Amino acid sequence: MPAKSKAQQKAAGAALSAKRGDTKESHLKGASRQMYQSMSKKELKDMTSTSRKGKPEKAAKSR
């Protein structure tokens, strides 16, 4: 599942860092904490490895 925005990609990167043990889980907030708890390392890696070119800073809200 590719990231839909730069912000989502940054949150996934923070969650992946915590999964790897580079940062503490207690330092995560908001979306990155939810991603840490609900996604696997592979899912997070797939989300962070997408290209940032052409992505909006924040994803549009869907109804």
C-alpha positions in Angstrom: 0.0 0.0 0.0 1.8 3.2 -1.2 1.6 6.4 0.8 -0.9 8.9 -0.4 0.9 12.0 1.1 4.2 13.2 2.4 2.9 13.4 5.9 1.7 9.8 5.8 5.1 8.7 4.5 6.9 10.5 7.3 4.6 8.9 9.9 5.3 5.5 8.4 9.0 6.2 8.5 8.8 7.0 12.2 6.8 3.8 12.9 9.3 1.7 10.9 12.2 3.2 12.9 10.5 2.2 16.1 9.8 -1.3 14.8 13.5 -1.7 14.0 14.4 -0.5 17.5 16.2 2.7 16.4 13.7 4.8 18.3 11.5 4.2 21.3 7.8 3.5 20.9 7.1 6.1 23.7 8.4 8.8 21.3 5.7 8.1 18.7 2.6 10.2 18.6 -0.7 10.1 16.6 -0.6 8.4 13.2 2.9 7.0 13.7 1.9 5.2 16.9 -1.2 3.7 15.3 0.8 2.5 12.3 3.4 1.0 14.7 0.7 -1.0 16.4 -1.3 -2.1 13.4 1.2 -2.6 10.6 4.0 -5.1 10.0 7.6 -4.1 9.1 7.0 -5.1 5.5 3.9 -2.9 5.2 5.7 0.1 6.7 8.7 -0.4 4.4 6.4 -0.6 1.3 4.7 2.7 2.5 8.0 4.5 3.1 9.7 3.4 -0.1 7.2 5.1 -2.5 8.3 8.1 -4.5 7.6 11.5 -2.9 7.5 13.3 -6.3 4.0 14.7 -6.9 2.6 13.8 -3.5 0.6 16.4 -1.6 1.9 17.5 1.8 -1.4 16.2 3.4 -3.9 13.8 1.9 -7.3 15.1 1.0 -10.0 14.0 3.5 -12.5 11.5 2.0 -16.1 11.4 3.0 
